Amino acid sequence: MSSTDAEDNRDSGRSAVALDSVSYRILDLLRENGRISIAALAEKVGISRANAYTRVESLMADGVITGFSARVDPAKAGLSIGAMIFVTVYPQAWASFRAQIAEMPDIEYCAVTTGEHDAMLLIRATDVSGVHEFSTGVIAQLPEVRTVVSVVVLDEVISRPFVLPPDLPERRLDLPLGMTQWTPATAGRGALPPR
């Protein structure tokens, strides 16, 4: 099995690839040990080595597997502080904002969000002053950014590499739909001070 990254063909609005129980079992085993050999993978799943190899290659080609990497404890690697930075972006500046943050190695993760803020960035730093310097001295200074709110992470309770559909228990709440509060963009942004 190659340890090189699969082609990154993830698109906005992407749809799921049809996977069977064998594919989910392969993904589950790779989640636990990305360095498992094809022979060991095939044995644990109960399929031939050729089938295991073909399935892993197919999962990579379909963009389900996007790469293989080591899991690193950031604190033990010297980055003991984590912070979430919530950003409000000027609507016409999204392309530029995305291009700018893609070049910033401080950012571990970025997600476009609904609600009060437009994006959430997860960053790592050696200390709290590093978080402050990055959030106010770098992110807040971008012309694409309207507001910045930083939240220091006190404790990371769960950090999973990924979740699969079979991991999710069936739940049925007898609550009417519409229990989520949505913040209207126009009212919330109109109340923000001009930059």
Secondary structure, 3 states (H helix, E strand, C coil): CCCCCCCCCCCCCCCCCCCCHHHHHHHHHHHHCCCCCHHHHHHHHCCCHHHHHHHHHHHHHCCCCCCCCCCCCCCCCCCCEEEEEEEEECHHHHHHHHHHHHCCCCEEEEEECCCCCCEEEEEEECCHHHHHHHHHHHHCCCCCEEEEEEEEECCCCCCCCCCCHHHCCCCCCCCCCCCCCCCCHHHHHHCCCCC
